[in-house]
């Protein structure tokens, strides 16, 4: 089954929404990872356009993903 643009867009928005909710509940690392993946999915729709609309969100998603991985474990 091939994923079409509408399915990726919907999954990305759901990922961002869940990331915000999970982050607000205290699971910051998991929430940040979901937000980063959702942002990358939303930005990937603009991959054929070589412009700021693709590169800036993708750079933010990569930076957020890297930051979430580097967060210390909260125990």
mmCIF file of the N, C-alpha and C atoms, coordinates in Angstrom:
data_MODEL
# 
_entry.id   MODEL 
# 
loop_
_atom_site.group_PDB 
_atom_site.id 
_atom_site.type_symbol 
_atom_site.label_atom_id 
_atom_site.label_alt_id 
_atom_site.label_comp_id 
_atom_site.label_asym_id 
_atom_site.label_entity_id 
_atom_site.label_seq_id 
_atom_site.pdbx_PDB_ins_code 
_atom_site.Cartn_x 
_atom_site.Cartn_y 
_atom_site.Cartn_z 
_atom_site.occupancy 
_atom_site.B_iso_or_equiv 
_atom_site.pdbx_formal_charge 
_atom_site.auth_seq_id 
_atom_site.auth_comp_id 
_atom_site.auth_asym_id 
_atom_site.auth_atom_id 
_atom_site.pdbx_PDB_model_num 
ATOM 1   N N  . UNK A 1 1  ? 0.844  -1.184 0.000  1.00 0.00 ? 1  UNK A N  1 
ATOM 2   C CA . UNK A 1 1  ? 0.000  0.000  0.000  1.00 0.00 ? 1  UNK A CA 1 
ATOM 3   C C  . UNK A 1 1  ? 0.888  1.246  0.000  1.00 0.00 ? 1  UNK A C  1 
ATOM 4   N N  . UNK A 1 2  ? 0.679  2.077  -0.946 1.00 0.00 ? 2  UNK A N  1 
ATOM 5   C CA . UNK A 1 2  ? 1.424  3.321  -1.024 1.00 0.00 ? 2  UNK A CA 1 
ATOM 6   C C  . UNK A 1 2  ? 0.729  4.400  -0.204 1.00 0.00 ? 2  UNK A C  1 
ATOM 7   N N  . UNK A 1 3  ? 1.534  5.180  0.473  1.00 0.00 ? 3  UNK A N  1 
ATOM 8   C CA . UNK A 1 3  ? 0.974  6.285  1.244  1.00 0.00 ? 3  UNK A CA 1 
ATOM 9   C C  . UNK A 1 3  ? 0.846  7.501  0.348  1.00 0.00 ? 3  UNK A C  1 
ATOM 10  N N  . UNK A 1 4  ? -0.341 8.048  0.314  1.00 0.00 ? 4  UNK A N  1 
ATOM 11  C CA . UNK A 1 4  ? -0.512 9.257  -0.479 1.00 0.00 ? 4  UNK A CA 1 
ATOM 12  C C  . UNK A 1 4  ? -0.286 10.489 0.392  1.00 0.00 ? 4  UNK A C  1 
ATOM 13  N N  . UNK A 1 5  ? -0.296 11.617 -0.230 1.00 0.00 ? 5  UNK A N  1 
ATOM 14  C CA . UNK A 1 5  ? 0.010  12.874 0.449  1.00 0.00 ? 5  UNK A CA 1 
ATOM 15  C C  . UNK A 1 5  ? -0.996 13.174 1.568  1.00 0.00 ? 5  UNK A C  1 
ATOM 16  N N  . UNK A 1 6  ? -2.235 12.858 1.336  1.00 0.00 ? 6  UNK A N  1 
ATOM 17  C CA . UNK A 1 6  ? -3.277 13.144 2.335  1.00 0.00 ? 6  UNK A CA 1 
ATOM 18  C C  . UNK A 1 6  ? -3.067 12.308 3.598  1.00 0.00 ? 6  UNK A C  1 
ATOM 19  N N  . UNK A 1 7  ? -2.670 11.049 3.439  1.00 0.00 ? 7  UNK A N  1 
ATOM 20  C CA . UNK A 1 7  ? -2.437 10.173 4.587  1.00 0.00 ? 7  UNK A CA 1 
ATOM 21  C C  . UNK A 1 7  ? -1.237 10.647 5.399  1.00 0.00 ? 7  UNK A C  1 
ATOM 22  N N  . UNK A 1 8  ? -0.170 11.035 4.717  1.00 0.00 ? 8  UNK A N  1 
ATOM 23  C CA . UNK A 1 8  ? 1.027  11.529 5.411  1.00 0.00 ? 8  UNK A CA 1 
ATOM 24  C C  . UNK A 1 8  ? 0.709  12.823 6.142  1.00 0.00 ? 8  UNK A C  1 
ATOM 25  N N  . UNK A 1 9  ? -0.059 13.690 5.512  1.00 0.00 ? 9  UNK A N  1 
ATOM 26  C CA . UNK A 1 9  ? -0.431 14.969 6.132  1.00 0.00 ? 9  UNK A CA 1 
ATOM 27  C C  . UNK A 1 9  ? -1.259 14.738 7.398  1.00 0.00 ? 9  UNK A C  1 
ATOM 28  N N  . UNK A 1 10 ? -2.232 13.843 7.315  1.00 0.00 ? 10 UNK A N  1 
ATOM 29  C CA . UNK A 1 10 ? -3.082 13.553 8.470  1.00 0.00 ? 10 UNK A CA 1 
ATOM 30  C C  . UNK A 1 10 ? -2.267 12.922 9.596  1.00 0.00 ? 10 UNK A C  1 
ATOM 31  N N  . UNK A 1 11 ? -1.406 11.965 9.268  1.00 0.00 ? 11 UNK A N  1 
ATOM 32  C CA . UNK A 1 11 ? -0.579 11.322 10.288 1.00 0.00 ? 11 UNK A CA 1 
ATOM 33  C C  . UNK A 1 11 ? 0.376  12.327 10.928 1.00 0.00 ? 11 UNK A C  1 
ATOM 34  N N  . UNK A 1 12 ? 0.886  13.263 10.139 1.00 0.00 ? 12 UNK A N  1 
ATOM 35  C CA . UNK A 1 12 ? 1.802  14.266 10.674 1.00 0.00 ? 12 UNK A CA 1 
ATOM 36  C C  . UNK A 1 12 ? 1.095  15.203 11.643 1.00 0.00 ? 12 UNK A C  1 
ATOM 37  N N  . UNK A 1 13 ? -0.088 15.643 11.286 1.00 0.00 ? 13 UNK A N  1 
ATOM 38  C CA . UNK A 1 13 ? -0.837 16.524 12.190 1.00 0.00 ? 13 UNK A CA 1 
ATOM 39  C C  . UNK A 1 13 ? -1.244 15.784 13.469 1.00 0.00 ? 13 UNK A C  1 
ATOM 40  N N  . UNK A 1 14 ? -1.598 14.519 13.353 1.00 0.00 ? 14 UNK A N  1 
ATOM 41  C CA . UNK A 1 14 ? -1.923 13.728 14.541 1.00 0.00 ? 14 UNK A CA 1 
ATOM 42  C C  . UNK A 1 14 ? -0.682 13.567 15.413 1.00 0.00 ? 14 UNK A C  1 
ATOM 43  N N  . UNK A 1 15 ? 0.474  13.335 14.781 1.00 0.00 ? 15 UNK A N  1 
ATOM 44  C CA . UNK A 1 15 ? 1.726  13.205 15.525 1.00 0.00 ? 15 UNK A CA 1 
ATOM 45  C C  . UNK A 1 15 ? 2.082  14.465 16.286 1.00 0.00 ? 15 UNK A C  1 
ATOM 46  N N  . UNK A 1 16 ? 1.908  15.610 15.653 1.00 0.00 ? 16 UNK A N  1 
ATOM 47  C CA . UNK A 1 16 ? 2.197  16.881 16.329 1.00 0.00 ? 16 UNK A CA 1 
ATOM 48  C C  . UNK A 1 16 ? 1.225  17.097 17.492 1.00 0.00 ? 16 UNK A C  1 
ATOM 49  N N  . UNK A 1 17 ? -0.037 16.814 17.266 1.00 0.00 ? 17 UNK A N  1 
ATOM 50  C CA . UNK A 1 17 ? -1.026 16.972 18.338 1.00 0.00 ? 17 UNK A CA 1 
ATOM 51  C C  . UNK A 1 17 ? -0.759 16.051 19.519 1.00 0.00 ? 17 UNK A C  1 
ATOM 52  N N  . UNK A 1 18 ? -0.449 14.795 19.219 1.00 0.00 ? 18 UNK A N  1 
ATOM 53  C CA . UNK A 1 18 ? -0.120 13.857 20.295 1.00 0.00 ? 18 UNK A CA 1 
ATOM 54  C C  . UNK A 1 18 ? 1.169  14.260 21.007 1.00 0.00 ? 18 UNK A C  1 
ATOM 55  N N  . UNK A 1 19 ? 2.122  14.779 20.251 1.00 0.00 ? 19 UNK A N  1 
ATOM 56  C CA . UNK A 1 19 ? 3.378  15.227 20.849 1.00 0.00 ? 19 UNK A CA 1 
ATOM 57  C C  . UNK A 1 19 ? 3.172  16.355 21.838 1.00 0.00 ? 19 UNK A C  1 
ATOM 58  N N  . UNK A 1 20 ? 2.325  17.299 21.471 1.00 0.00 ? 20 UNK A N  1 
ATOM 59  C CA . UNK A 1 20 ? 2.028  18.406 22.381 1.00 0.00 ? 20 UNK A CA 1 
ATOM 60  C C  . UNK A 1 20 ? 1.316  17.883 23.629 1.00 0.00 ? 20 UNK A C  1 
ATOM 61  N N  . UNK A 1 21 ? 0.360  16.979 23.452 1.00 0.00 ? 21 UNK A N  1 
ATOM 62  C CA . UNK A 1 21 ? -0.386 16.427 24.581 1.00 0.00 ? 21 UNK A CA 1 
ATOM 63  C C  . UNK A 1 21 ? 0.524  15.615 25.495 1.00 0.00 ? 21 UNK A C  1 
ATOM 64  N N  . UNK A 1 22 ? 1.337  14.747 24.910 1.00 0.00 ? 22 UNK A N  1 
ATOM 65  C CA . UNK A 1 22 ? 2.243  13.923 25.712 1.00 0.00 ? 22 UNK A CA 1 
ATOM 66  C C  . UNK A 1 22 ? 3.286  14.791 26.421 1.00 0.00 ? 22 UNK A C  1 
ATOM 67  N N  . UNK A 1 23 ? 3.782  15.803 25.726 1.00 0.00 ? 23 UNK A N  1 
ATOM 68  C CA . UNK A 1 23 ? 4.740  16.723 26.355 1.00 0.00 ? 23 UNK A CA 1 
ATOM 69  C C  . UNK A 1 23 ? 4.127  17.486 27.510 1.00 0.00 ? 23 UNK A C  1 
ATOM 70  N N  . UNK A 1 24 ? 2.874  17.880 27.373 1.00 0.00 ? 24 UNK A N  1 
ATOM 71  C CA . UNK A 1 24 ? 2.198  18.602 28.452 1.00 0.00 ? 24 UNK A CA 1 
ATOM 72  C C  . UNK A 1 24 ? 1.949  17.710 29.657 1.00 0.00 ? 24 UNK A C  1 
ATOM 73  N N  . UNK A 1 25 ? 1.854  16.407 29.431 1.00 0.00 ? 25 UNK A N  1 
ATOM 74  C CA . UNK A 1 25 ? 1.645  15.467 30.534 1.00 0.00 ? 25 UNK A CA 1 
ATOM 75  C C  . UNK A 1 25 ? 2.943  15.115 31.263 1.00 0.00 ? 25 UNK A C  1 
ATOM 76  N N  . UNK A 1 26 ? 4.069  15.611 30.750 1.00 0.00 ? 26 UNK A N  1 
ATOM 77  C CA . UNK A 1 26 ? 5.320  15.406 31.460 1.00 0.00 ? 26 UNK A CA 1 
ATOM 78  C C  . UNK A 1 26 ? 6.332  14.543 30.742 1.00 0.00 ? 26 UNK A C  1 
ATOM 79  N N  . UNK A 1 27 ? 5.963  13.931 29.635 1.00 0.00 ? 27 UNK A N  1 
ATOM 80  C CA . UNK A 1 27 ? 6.884  13.088 28.879 1.00 0.00 ? 27 UNK A CA 1 
ATOM 81  C C  . UNK A 1 27 ? 7.488  13.922 27.757 1.00 0.00 ? 27 UNK A C  1 
ATOM 82  N N  . UNK A 1 28 ? 8.434  14.771 28.138 1.00 0.00 ? 28 UNK A N  1 
ATOM 83  C CA . UNK A 1 28 ? 8.962  15.786 27.232 1.00 0.00 ? 28 UNK A CA 1 
ATOM 84  C C  . UNK A 1 28 ? 9.743  15.164 26.076 1.00 0.00 ? 28 UNK A C  1 
ATOM 85  N N  . UNK A 1 29 ? 10.546 14.155 26.367 1.00 0.00 ? 29 UNK A N  1 
ATOM 86  C CA . UNK A 1 29 ? 11.355 13.532 25.313 1.00 0.00 ? 29 UNK A CA 1 
ATOM 87  C C  . UNK A 1 29 ? 10.466 12.883 24.248 1.00 0.00 ? 29 UNK A C  1 
ATOM 88  N N  . UNK A 1 30 ? 9.497  12.112 24.673 1.00 0.00 ? 30 UNK A N  1 
ATOM 89  C CA . UNK A 1 30 ? 8.596  11.454 23.720 1.00 0.00 ? 30 UNK A CA 1 
ATOM 90  C C  . UNK A 1 30 ? 7.772  12.478 22.948 1.00 0.00 ? 30 UNK A C  1 
ATOM 91  N N  . UNK A 1 31 ? 7.306  13.497 23.642 1.00 0.00 ? 31 UNK A N  1 
ATOM 92  C CA . UNK A 1 31 ? 6.542  14.550 22.978 1.00 0.00 ? 31 UNK A CA 1 
ATOM 93  C C  . UNK A 1 31 ? 7.365  15.288 21.943 1.00 0.00 ? 31 UNK A C  1 
ATOM 94  N N  . UNK A 1 32 ? 8.618  15.573 22.274 1.00 0.00 ? 32 UNK A N  1 
ATOM 95  C CA . UNK A 1 32 ? 9.498  16.266 21.328 1.00 0.00 ? 32 UNK A CA 1 
ATOM 96  C C  . UNK A 1 32 ? 9.788  15.413 20.106 1.00 0.00 ? 32 UNK A C  1 
ATOM 97  N N  . UNK A 1 33 ? 9.976  14.127 20.309 1.00 0.00 ? 33 UNK A N  1 
ATOM 98  C CA . UNK A 1 33 ? 10.214 13.228 19.177 1.00 0.00 ? 33 UNK A CA 1 
ATOM 99  C C  . UNK A 1 33 ? 9.003  13.172 18.247 1.00 0.00 ? 33 UNK A C  1 
ATOM 100 N N  . UNK A 1 34 ? 7.820  13.097 18.826 1.00 0.00 ? 34 UNK A N  1 
ATOM 101 C CA . UNK A 1 34 ? 6.610  13.077 17.988 1.00 0.00 ? 34 UNK A CA 1 
ATOM 102 C C  . UNK A 1 34 ? 6.419  14.394 17.240 1.00 0.00 ? 34 UNK A C  1 
ATOM 103 N N  . UNK A 1 35 ? 6.686  15.504 17.896 1.00 0.00 ? 35 UNK A N  1 
ATOM 104 C CA . UNK A 1 35 ? 6.572  16.803 17.233 1.00 0.00 ? 35 UNK A CA 1 
ATOM 105 C C  . UNK A 1 35 ? 7.585  16.911 16.107 1.00 0.00 ? 35 UNK A C  1 
ATOM 106 N N  . UNK A 1 36 ? 8.804  16.447 16.343 1.00 0.00 ? 36 UNK A N  1 
ATOM 107 C CA . UNK A 1 36 ? 9.840  16.502 15.310 1.00 0.00 ? 36 UNK A CA 1 
ATOM 108 C C  . UNK A 1 36 ? 9.466  15.645 14.102 1.00 0.00 ? 36 UNK A C  1 
ATOM 109 N N  . UNK A 1 37 ? 8.977  14.436 14.349 1.00 0.00 ? 37 UNK A N  1 
ATOM 110 C CA . UNK A 1 37 ? 8.583  13.562 13.235 1.00 0.00 ? 37 UNK A CA 1 
ATOM 111 C C  . UNK A 1 37 ? 7.378  14.122 12.482 1.00 0.00 ? 37 UNK A C  1 
ATOM 112 N N  . UNK A 1 38 ? 6.430  14.688 13.217 1.00 0.00 ? 38 UNK A N  1 
ATOM 113 C CA . UNK A 1 38 ? 5.273  15.297 12.563 1.00 0.00 ? 38 UNK A CA 1 
ATOM 114 C C  . UNK A 1 38 ? 5.654  16.507 11.726 1.00 0.00 ? 38 UNK A C  1 
ATOM 115 N N  . UNK A 1 39 ? 6.549  17.322 12.241 1.00 0.00 ? 39 UNK A N  1 
ATOM 116 C CA . UNK A 1 39 ? 7.015  18.493 11.495 1.00 0.00 ? 39 UNK A CA 1 
ATOM 117 C C  . UNK A 1 39 ? 7.762  18.077 10.234 1.00 0.00 ? 39 UNK A C  1 
ATOM 118 N N  . UNK A 1 40 ? 8.565  17.027 10.345 1.00 0.00 ? 40 UNK A N  1 
ATOM 119 C CA . UNK A 1 40 ? 9.281  16.528 9.164  1.00 0.00 ? 40 UNK A CA 1 
ATOM 120 C C  . UNK A 1 40 ? 8.305  15.986 8.124  1.00 0.00 ? 40 UNK A C  1 
ATOM 121 N N  . UNK A 1 41 ? 7.242  15.342 8.572  1.00 0.00 ? 41 UNK A N  1 
ATOM 122 C CA . UNK A 1 41 ? 6.226  14.846 7.641  1.00 0.00 ? 41 UNK A CA 1 
ATOM 123 C C  . UNK A 1 41 ? 5.489  15.966 6.936  1.00 0.00 ? 41 UNK A C  1 
ATOM 124 N N  . UNK A 1 42 ? 5.181  17.018 7.669  1.00 0.00 ? 42 UNK A N  1 
ATOM 125 C CA . UNK A 1 42 ? 4.502  18.173 7.069  1.00 0.00 ? 42 UNK A CA 1 
ATOM 126 C C  . UNK A 1 42 ? 5.432  18.870 6.079  1.00 0.00 ? 42 UNK A C  1 
ATOM 127 N N  . UNK A 1 43 ? 6.706  19.003 6.448  1.00 0.00 ? 43 UNK A N  1 
ATOM 128 C CA . UNK A 1 43 ? 7.671  19.663 5.566  1.00 0.00 ? 43 UNK A CA 1 
ATOM 129 C C  . UNK A 1 43 ? 7.961  18.834 4.322  1.00 0.00 ? 43 UNK A C  1 
ATOM 130 N N  . UNK A 1 44 ? 7.841  17.507 4.426  1.00 0.00 ? 44 UNK A N  1 
ATOM 131 C CA . UNK A 1 44 ? 8.160  16.657 3.279  1.00 0.00 ? 44 UNK A CA 1 
ATOM 132 C C  . UNK A 1 44 ? 7.191  16.852 2.124  1.00 0.00 ? 44 UNK A C  1 
ATOM 133 N N  . UNK A 1 45 ? 6.026  17.407 2.387  1.00 0.00 ? 45 UNK A N  1 
ATOM 134 C CA . UNK A 1 45 ? 5.088  17.709 1.300  1.00 0.00 ? 45 UNK A CA 1 
ATOM 135 C C  . UNK A 1 45 ? 5.636  18.781 0.368  1.00 0.00 ? 45 UNK A C  1 
ATOM 136 N N  . UNK A 1 46 ? 6.501  19.618 0.873  1.00 0.00 ? 46 UNK A N  1 
ATOM 137 C CA . UNK A 1 46 ? 7.065  20.715 0.091  1.00 0.00 ? 46 UNK A CA 1 
ATOM 138 C C  . UNK A 1 46 ? 8.432  20.366 -0.496 1.00 0.00 ? 46 UNK A C  1 
ATOM 139 N N  . UNK A 1 47 ? 8.795  19.087 -0.521 1.00 0.00 ? 47 UNK A N  1 
ATOM 140 C CA . UNK A 1 47 ? 10.144 18.702 -0.930 1.00 0.00 ? 47 UNK A CA 1 
ATOM 141 C C  . UNK A 1 47 ? 10.448 19.001 -2.388 1.00 0.00 ? 47 UNK A C  1 
ATOM 142 N N  . UNK A 1 48 ? 9.449  19.121 -3.228 1.00 0.00 ? 48 UNK A N  1 
ATOM 143 C CA . UNK A 1 48 ? 9.686  19.442 -4.633 1.00 0.00 ? 48 UNK A CA 1 
ATOM 144 C C  . UNK A 1 48 ? 9.942  20.927 -4.848 1.00 0.00 ? 48 UNK A C  1 
ATOM 145 N N  . UNK A 1 49 ? 9.603  21.733 -3.876 1.00 0.00 ? 49 UNK A N  1 
ATOM 146 C CA . UNK A 1 49 ? 9.850  23.165 -3.947 1.00 0.00 ? 49 UNK A CA 1 
ATOM 147 C C  . UNK A 1 49 ? 11.156 23.462 -3.223 1.00 0.00 ? 49 UNK A C  1 
ATOM 148 N N  . UNK A 1 50 ? 12.133 23.928 -3.931 1.00 0.00 ? 50 UNK A N  1 
ATOM 149 C CA . UNK A 1 50 ? 13.421 24.242 -3.288 1.00 0.00 ? 50 UNK A CA 1 
ATOM 150 C C  . UNK A 1 50 ? 13.349 25.655 -2.735 1.00 0.00 ? 50 UNK A C  1 
ATOM 151 N N  . UNK A 1 51 ? 12.724 25.750 -1.599 1.00 0.00 ? 51 UNK A N  1 
ATOM 152 C CA . UNK A 1 51 ? 12.547 27.074 -1.021 1.00 0.00 ? 51 UNK A CA 1 
ATOM 153 C C  . UNK A 1 51 ? 12.571 26.989 0.500  1.00 0.00 ? 51 UNK A C  1 
ATOM 154 N N  . UNK A 1 52 ? 12.363 28.109 1.093  1.00 0.00 ? 52 UNK A N  1 
ATOM 155 C CA . UNK A 1 52 ? 12.351 28.222 2.544  1.00 0.00 ? 52 UNK A CA 1 
ATOM 156 C C  . UNK A 1 52 ? 11.231 27.383 3.157  1.00 0.00 ? 52 UNK A C  1 
ATOM 157 N N  . UNK A 1 53 ? 10.162 27.130 2.396  1.00 0.00 ? 53 UNK A N  1 
ATOM 158 C CA . UNK A 1 53 ? 9.027  26.375 2.914  1.00 0.00 ? 53 UNK A CA 1 
ATOM 159 C C  . UNK A 1 53 ? 9.360  24.919 3.189  1.00 0.00 ? 53 UNK A C  1 
ATOM 160 N N  . UNK A 1 54 ? 10.436 24.418 2.606  1.00 0.00 ? 54 UNK A N  1 
ATOM 161 C CA . UNK A 1 54 ? 10.873 23.055 2.880  1.00 0.00 ? 54 UNK A CA 1 
ATOM 162 C C  . UNK A 1 54 ? 12.046 23.022 3.853  1.00 0.00 ? 54 UNK A C  1 
ATOM 163 N N  . UNK A 1 55 ? 13.065 23.841 3.590  1.00 0.00 ? 55 UNK A N  1 
ATOM 164 C CA . UNK A 1 55 ? 14.300 23.741 4.344  1.00 0.00 ? 55 UNK A CA 1 
ATOM 165 C C  . UNK A 1 55 ? 14.179 24.210 5.794  1.00 0.00 ? 55 UNK A C  1 
ATOM 166 N N  . UNK A 1 56 ? 13.462 25.276 6.057  1.00 0.00 ? 56 UNK A N  1 
ATOM 167 C CA . UNK A 1 56 ? 13.353 25.787 7.427  1.00 0.00 ? 56 UNK A CA 1 
ATOM 168 C C  . UNK A 1 56 ? 12.606 24.813 8.342  1.00 0.00 ? 56 UNK A C  1 
ATOM 169 N N  . UNK A 1 57 ? 11.411 24.322 7.972  1.00 0.00 ? 57 UNK A N  1 
ATOM 170 C CA . UNK A 1 57 ? 10.759 23.354 8.864  1.00 0.00 ? 57 UNK A CA 1 
ATOM 171 C C  . UNK A 1 57 ? 11.551 22.060 9.034  1.00 0.00 ? 57 UNK A C  1 
ATOM 172 N N  . UNK A 1 58 ? 12.219 21.622 7.963  1.00 0.00 ? 58 UNK A N  1 
ATOM 173 C CA . UNK A 1 58 ? 13.009 20.401 8.071  1.00 0.00 ? 58 UNK A CA 1 
ATOM 174 C C  . UNK A 1 58 ? 14.211 20.610 9.007  1.00 0.00 ? 58 UNK A C  1 
ATOM 175 N N  . UNK A 1 59 ? 14.831 21.773 8.935  1.00 0.00 ? 59 UNK A N  1 
ATOM 176 C CA . UNK A 1 59 ? 15.957 22.078 9.830  1.00 0.00 ? 59 UNK A CA 1 
ATOM 177 C C  . UNK A 1 59 ? 15.481 22.149 11.282 1.00 0.00 ? 59 UNK A C  1 
ATOM 178 N N  . UNK A 1 60 ? 14.322 22.729 11.511 1.00 0.00 ? 60 UNK A N  1 
ATOM 179 C CA . UNK A 1 60 ? 13.765 22.805 12.864 1.00 0.00 ? 60 UNK A CA 1 
ATOM 180 C C  . UNK A 1 60 ? 13.441 21.405 13.373 1.00 0.00 ? 60 UNK A C  1 
ATOM 181 N N  . UNK A 1 61 ? 12.879 20.561 12.511 1.00 0.00 ? 61 UNK A N  1 
ATOM 182 C CA . UNK A 1 61 ? 12.552 19.192 12.916 1.00 0.00 ? 61 UNK A CA 1 
ATOM 183 C C  . UNK A 1 61 ? 13.803 18.403 13.268 1.00 0.00 ? 61 UNK A C  1 
ATOM 184 N N  . UNK A 1 62 ? 14.859 18.547 12.485 1.00 0.00 ? 62 UNK A N  1 
ATOM 185 C CA . UNK A 1 62 ? 16.111 17.842 12.759 1.00 0.00 ? 62 UNK A CA 1 
ATOM 186 C C  . UNK A 1 62 ? 16.730 18.345 14.063 1.00 0.00 ? 62 UNK A C  1 
ATOM 187 N N  . UNK A 1 63 ? 16.702 19.651 14.268 1.00 0.00 ? 63 UNK A N  1 
ATOM 188 C CA . UNK A 1 63 ? 17.263 20.218 15.502 1.00 0.00 ? 63 UNK A CA 1 
ATOM 189 C C  . UNK A 1 63 ? 16.458 19.760 16.719 1.00 0.00 ? 63 UNK A C  1 
ATOM 190 N N  . UNK A 1 64 ? 15.142 19.727 16.614 1.00 0.00 ? 64 UNK A N  1 
ATOM 191 C CA . UNK A 1 64 ? 14.303 19.286 17.728 1.00 0.00 ? 64 UNK A CA 1 
ATOM 192 C C  . UNK A 1 64 ? 14.515 17.805 18.015 1.00 0.00 ? 64 UNK A C  1 
ATOM 193 N N  . UNK A 1 65 ? 14.649 16.998 16.971 1.00 0.00 ? 65 UNK A N  1 
ATOM 194 C CA . UNK A 1 65 ? 14.904 15.570 17.147 1.00 0.00 ? 65 UNK A CA 1 
ATOM 195 C C  . UNK A 1 65 ? 16.237 15.352 17.855 1.00 0.00 ? 65 UNK A C  1 
ATOM 196 N N  . UNK A 1 66 ? 17.256 16.080 17.409 1.00 0.00 ? 66 UNK A N  1 
ATOM 197 C CA . UNK A 1 66 ? 18.585 15.964 18.017 1.00 0.00 ? 66 UNK A CA 1 
ATOM 198 C C  . UNK A 1 66 ? 18.545 16.409 19.476 1.00 0.00 ? 66 UNK A C  1 
ATOM 199 N N  . UNK A 1 67 ? 17.853 17.487 19.757 1.00 0.00 ? 67 UNK A N  1 
ATOM 200 C CA . UNK A 1 67 ? 17.732 17.979 21.132 1.00 0.00 ? 67 UNK A CA 1 
ATOM 201 C C  . UNK A 1 67 ? 16.992 16.988 22.003 1.00 0.00 ? 67 UNK A C  1 
ATOM 202 N N  . UNK A 1 68 ? 15.948 16.366 21.479 1.00 0.00 ? 68 UNK A N  1 
ATOM 203 C CA . UNK A 1 68 ? 15.177 15.396 22.257 1.00 0.00 ? 68 UNK A CA 1 
ATOM 204 C C  . UNK A 1 68 ? 16.010 14.168 22.591 1.00 0.00 ? 68 UNK A C  1 
ATOM 205 N N  . UNK A 1 69 ? 16.852 13.748 21.660 1.00 0.00 ? 69 UNK A N  1 
ATOM 206 C CA . UNK A 1 69 ? 17.723 12.609 21.924 1.00 0.00 ? 69 UNK A CA 1 
ATOM 207 C C  . UNK A 1 69 ? 18.769 12.976 22.984 1.00 0.00 ? 69 UNK A C  1 
ATOM 208 N N  . UNK A 1 70 ? 19.236 14.221 22.972 1.00 0.00 ? 70 UNK A N  1 
ATOM 209 C CA . UNK A 1 70 ? 20.296 14.653 23.883 1.00 0.00 ? 70 UNK A CA 1 
ATOM 210 C C  . UNK A 1 70 ? 19.775 15.012 25.278 1.00 0.00 ? 70 UNK A C  1 
ATOM 211 N N  . UNK A 1 71 ? 18.463 15.078 25.474 1.00 0.00 ? 71 UNK A N  1 
ATOM 212 C CA . UNK A 1 71 ? 17.929 15.424 26.792 1.00 0.00 ? 71 UNK A CA 1 
ATOM 213 C C  . UNK A 1 71 ? 18.336 14.373 27.818 1.00 0.00 ? 71 UNK A C  1 
ATOM 214 N N  . UNK A 1 72 ? 18.673 14.807 29.013 1.00 0.00 ? 72 UNK A N  1 
ATOM 215 C CA . UNK A 1 72 ? 19.031 13.829 30.049 1.00 0.00 ? 72 UNK A CA 1 
ATOM 216 C C  . UNK A 1 72 ? 17.779 13.091 30.532 1.00 0.00 ? 72 UNK A C  1 
ATOM 217 N N  . UNK A 1 73 ? 18.005 11.888 31.040 1.00 0.00 ? 73 UNK A N  1 
ATOM 218 C CA . UNK A 1 73 ? 16.889 11.127 31.582 1.00 0.00 ? 73 UNK A CA 1 
ATOM 219 C C  . UNK A 1 73 ? 16.454 11.764 32.892 1.00 0.00 ? 73 UNK A C  1 
ATOM 220 N N  . UNK A 1 74 ? 15.164 12.008 33.033 1.00 0.00 ? 74 UNK A N  1 
ATOM 221 C CA . UNK A 1 74 ? 14.660 12.640 34.246 1.00 0.00 ? 74 UNK A CA 1 
ATOM 222 C C  . UNK A 1 74 ? 14.233 11.606 35.275 1.00 0.00 ? 74 UNK A C  1 
ATOM 223 N N  . UNK A 1 75 ? 15.095 11.345 36.220 1.00 0.00 ? 75 UNK A N  1 
ATOM 224 C CA . UNK A 1 75 ? 14.752 10.371 37.281 1.00 0.00 ? 75 UNK A CA 1 
ATOM 225 C C  . UNK A 1 75 ? 14.812 11.003 38.616 1.00 0.00 ? 75 UNK A C  1 
# 
